[in-house]
């Protein structure tokens, strides 16, 4: 059975550098069992992709207002908004 990905409340958005209205999104991919290692995080509609580390942590620079597509082996793909705070 495939587990649904839960993007934890650690989906922190910070505007470390605003060039062409880009933001850096940092977060952690986890499910009910804990961190999801090596998940793929992609800016929807682009080839901009990063892979999370062994603890599920990631950092990606995206356009402001982008949507992130998160996938991992054995889990359902999830989509979340990357909104600046």
PyMOL commands that set and color helices and strands:
alter all, ss='L'
color gray80, all
select strands_A, chain A and resi 3-4+6-7+12-14+22-31+34-35+40-43+49-51+57-63+67-71+75-76+78-81
alter strands_A, ss='S'
color yellow, strands_A
deselect
rebuild
show_as cartoon
